[in-house]
Amino acid sequence: MEHQSMKITIKIIVLCSLSLAIAEAAAQKRPISKPNVIVILADDMGYGDISANNPSARTKTPNIDKMAQKSVVFTDAHSGGAVCIPSRYGLLTGRYYFRLPERKDFLGYLPPLIEPGRETIGSLMQKAGYTTAAIGKWHLGLNWQLKDKSKPQISLQSDKTVTNTDFSKDVSGGPNSLGFNYSYILPASLDMPPYVFVKNNRVVDPNVILTADAYKRTLPGTEFVWDRKHTTQDDVYWERGVWWRNGEMSKTFDMENSMDSLVDKGLSFIEEQTIGNPEKPFMLYLALTGPHTPWLANKEFKGKSSIGAYGDFVAQVDSYVAQVNARLKELKIDDNTIVIFTSDNGAPWGEEDIQAYSHRSNYPKRGQKGDIYEGGHHIPLIVQWPGEIKEKFEYTQTVSLVDFMATFSELTGQAIKEKNGEDSFSFYDVIKNRSRTPVRDQVIYISSRNLHAIKTDEWKYIDGLGSGGFTEPGRIKPVNGGPLGQLYNLKSDPLEQNNLYMEYPPKVKELKALLDKLKTQGYSKVVNR
């Protein structure tokens, strides 16, 4: 038996050595001129959740902090929307989401939002010779086929979401038709049905049940039992954020370990491309499902944080950055791989959470996810490129996730297709040459309740009253003789406490006119006229 065990061990060592040798040879053949690109997009992670960004942070992110030490760190980066759909649309297309006709979002069943033929960062990089992959949360719509074409897709029975979706049939309109060679996605958030993985237009496990039935059982690695209302037998563990909507779910879907599964797919893609296709660069869009609800950390991180389930989940997200960087080093491709870490919007972390946990997820800004205030869309953005960036460089000017399109265009030396990337400005000169020159003269924000704002220099104009999002009051009806909107000087008032709307009528008029013009003309970047 000992002899057999030794033979197996030797075989494993030989295989691992061979794999690393192949990887090293592959890395040596890889063209230096085209770096690989990996975008790690966290879900609902606030700027202040990165411990390096927040001197009072109670969340710990040692791996992201380490990454930032030799990266370009953007201190005034913003998402294209204060919630996930507008943000993801803007990131992938270089176009503001409000330019689309208004549509109703129904969880993971919504139809495709990105129009056929529209340029995405996937199709752009494909044209430059990249192999591209979209892995993780999608939430930009799919075309689902129906069991009964004479009936609508969605029906509600009691409190259970039951649909007319045929999960055994191909889906369309997703990443594979929008410039991604490979995809392995969750249709929406991890608290929204359907809870299924879709690999290259096919549901991985079409055997669908209801979450209410599946989770009346003990989750792996836990000592409590879930029911449909998300209560537990042990009240000590019960915390805000550990919940999800009832609905359809693949029988083999593992809620607790689903994000691990997605990251494993991402790591496998990196390795397969490096070893199997060494002459061709790759781009990976790795969209994590956390720390968005449910705050359900795996066994390794559960109970490790001083602020409970949320802190555990943030630590788990941080670990993925370490895993990606470790794999790149293993494969000896880290020097020529750009790794971008960012988040789709601010954290859903209101005043009650700040007081209860003594932690400010959206430090140092006012507001939270969904809001038009800075905390709703101010996000971490860190760009690592070891072959080019040797020490930390802070860029304090404004950029947006919408700018990825133009930045990747300049990186690969190609033009964006006409009438595409209408709102994207390149910050390539910042990461390549550490330029401090502003790349934007204005930026537009959109809240979850469709309130719009524009910022130029230190001035920010909001075209309405209220937060426009999760913080109450969300919308305020103007009164006779009162302000119709909000105007803040972010240089003197970074927390947006003093509304100057009534004091600076010319500035209000100027910024409202500019906002209206950029919205109606269909672009905010002159070269896309």
C-alpha positions, 0 to 999 in steps of 0.5 A, spaced: 500 500 500 505 504 501 509 503 495 502 504 491 501 511 495 508 513 493 507 512 486 501 516 486 505 521 489 511 521 484 506 521 479 502 528 481 509 531 482 511 529 475 504 532 472 505 538 476 512 540 474 510 538 467 504 543 467 509 549 470 514 547 465 509 548 459 506 554 462 513 557 463 515 555 455 508 558 454 509 565 457 516 566 454 512 565 447 507 570 449 507 577 445 510 583 449 506 588 445 499 585 447 498 585 455 492 580 458 487 584 461 483 581 467 477 586 470 475 583 477 468 587 478 466 586 485 458 587 487 456 592 492 463 593 495 464 600 497 470 605 497 471 605 504 470 597 505 478 597 502 482 597 508 487 601 505 482 607 503 479 607 510 483 609 516 477 606 520 475 600 516 473 594 520 473 590 514 480 587 512 482 587 505 490 585 505 490 582 498 487 588 495 491 593 499 497 589 497 495 590 490 494 597 491 502 598 493 504 597 486 498 600 482 495 606 479 489 608 484 484 612 482 481 616 488 475 619 484 472 613 480 465 613 479 460 607 476 456 609 470 450 608 475 448 607 482 445 600 481 448 594 478 444 594 471 446 601 469 453 600 471 454 594 468 451 596 461 456 602 461 462 598 463 461 594 457 459 599 452 462 605 454 455 608 453 450 611 459 444 606 461 439 612 460 440 612 453 436 606 452 429 606 452 426 605 459 425 598 461 422 594 467 427 589 470 424 582 473 430 579 476 434 574 472 428 574 467 429 580 463 430 580 456 437 583 453 439 590 454 445 591 450 443 591 443 445 586 437 451 589 434 453 594 439 460 594 440 462 592 447 469 591 451 469 584 449 468 585 441 473 590 441 478 586 444 476 580 440 478 585 434 485 586 437 486 578 437 484 577 444 480 571 446 475 573 451 471 571 457 465 573 461 464 569 467 460 571 473 454 575 474 451 578 468 444 582 469 444 584 462 438 580 460 438 574 456 433 571 451 429 565 455 425 560 451 418 558 453 415 551 455 408 554 452 409 559 447 402 561 448 403 563 455 407 569 458 414 567 461 412 570 468 406 568 473 406 569 480 403 563 484 402 565 492 409 567 494 413 562 490 416 565 483 414 560 478 415 561 470 414 558 464 421 558 462 424 552 459 431 551 462 433 545 457 433 550 451 438 554 449 438 561 451 441 567 446 442 575 447 448 574 452 455 574 452 457 569 447 453 574 442 456 580 444 464 579 443 465 573 448 468 567 446 467 563 453 461 565 458 459 562 464 454 566 468 449 567 473 443 571 470 442 576 475 444 577 483 445 572 488 439 574 491 435 574 484 432 567 481 433 564 477 439 561 480 442 557 475 449 557 471 449 558 464 455 556 460 455 558 453 448 559 452 446 552 455 443 552 462 448 547 466 443 544 470 436 544 467 433 540 473 430 546 476 426 546 483 424 552 488 429 555 493 424 554 498 424 547 498 431 546 497 433 550 503 429 547 508 435 543 509 442 545 513 447 548 508 454 545 508 458 547 513 453 551 517 449 549 524 443 552 522 437 551 518 434 556 513 426 556 511 423 561 506 423 567 510 430 566 512 430 565 519 435 561 523 434 556 529 440 560 532 438 567 533 445 569 535 448 568 528 442 572 524 444 578 521 442 583 516 443 581 509 443 574 509 437 573 505 435 571 498 428 571 494 425 565 493 424 562 486 427 557 481 434 554 482 438 548 479 437 542 483 445 542 484 446 549 485 450 551 491 448 558 494 454 558 499 459 556 494 457 559 488 462 565 488 468 560 489 465 556 483 465 562 478 472 564 481 475 557 479 472 557 472 476 564 471 482 561 474 481 555 469 480 560 463 487 563 465 491 557 465 487 554 459 489 560 455 496 561 457 498 553 456 493 552 450 494 558 446 500 562 448 501 566 442 494 569 443 493 574 449 486 574 453 481 578 456 477 576 462 471 579 465 470 576 472 464 579 475 463 577 482 457 576 486 459 579 492 459 582 497 452 583 494 446 579 498 446 574 501 452 575 505 453 568 505 461 567 506 464 560 505 466 555 511 473 558 510 471 565 512 465 564 516 466 568 523 472 571 521 470 578 521 469 583 527 463 585 524 459 579 522 457 576 515 458 582 511 465 583 513 466 575 512 464 576 505 468 582 504 474 578 506 472 572 501 472 577 496 479 580 498 481 572 497 480 572 490 484 577 488 490 573 492 488 567 488 488 571 481 495 574 482 498 567 485 495 564 479 498 569 474 505 568 478 505 561 477 504 561 470 509 567 469 505 572 466 504 577 471 508 582 468 504 583 462 497 582 465 493 588 467 489 586 473 483 591 474 479 591 481 473 595 482 466 595 484 459 596 480 457 601 485 457 603 492 455 599 498 448 598 501 450 601 507 446 606 511 446 610 517 443 605 521 449 600 519 454 606 520 452 606 527 450 599 528 457 596 526 461 603 527 464 602 519 463 606 513 463 602 507 462 608 503 467 612 506 469 618 505 462 620 502 455 621 503 450 616 501 449 609 499 448 604 493 442 607 489 443 614 491 445 620 487 450 622 492 457 621 491 457 614 496 452 611 491 457 611 485 464 613 488 467 606 487 474 603 488 478 602 482 485 599 482 490 598 476 495 593 476 501 592 471 507 589 474 511 590 467 509 598 467 507 600 474 513 599 479 510 603 485 503 606 487 501 612 483 494 616 486 490 619 480 485 624 483 481 626 477 475 624 475 474 617 471 468 613 470 467 605 469 464 607 462 471 609 460 474 602 460 471 602 452 476 608 450 481 606 455 482 599 452 481 602 445 487 606 446 491 600 449 490 596 443 491 601 438 484 601 434 478 606 433 471 604 437 466 603 432 462 609 429 456 611 434 459 606 439 462 608 446 459 615 446 460 617 453 467 613 454 474 617 455 480 614 455 485 614 461 490 609 458 495 615 459 494 615 466 496 607 467 501 607 462 505 614 463 502 616 470 499 622 467 496 627 472 492 631 466 484 630 467 481 626 462 474 628 463 471 635 463 464 632 465 461 626 468 454 624 469 451 620 474 444 616 474 441 613 481 436 607 482 430 612 481 432 615 475 435 622 478 440 624 474 446 629 476 452 632 472 459 634 475 464 639 472 470 641 476 468 642 483 461 643 482 455 638 482 448 639 479 442 634 481 436 635 477 431 634 483 430 633 490 432 627 495 437 622 494 434 618 488 435 612 491 435 607 497 436 613 502 430 616 505 427 621 503 428 618 496 424 623 492 422 630 494 416 634 491 418 641 490 414 647 493 413 654 491 419 658 491 423 653 493 429 649 490 428 645 484 434 641 484 441 641 488 447 644 487 454 642 491 461 645 491 464 638 492 471 642 494 468 646 500 463 641 501 465 634 500 459 631 504 454 634 500 451 638 506 449 645 503 445 646 497 447 652 494 441 651 488 438 658 491 445 662 491 448 660 485 442 661 479 447 662 473 451 656 475 444 652 476 442 654 469 449 653 466 449 645 469 442 644 467 443 646 460 449 642 459 446 636 462 440 636 458 444 637 452 449 631 453 442 627 454 438 629 448 444 629 443 446 622 444 453 622 446 458 626 451 464 625 447 465 630 441 469 625 437 463 620 437 458 625 433 
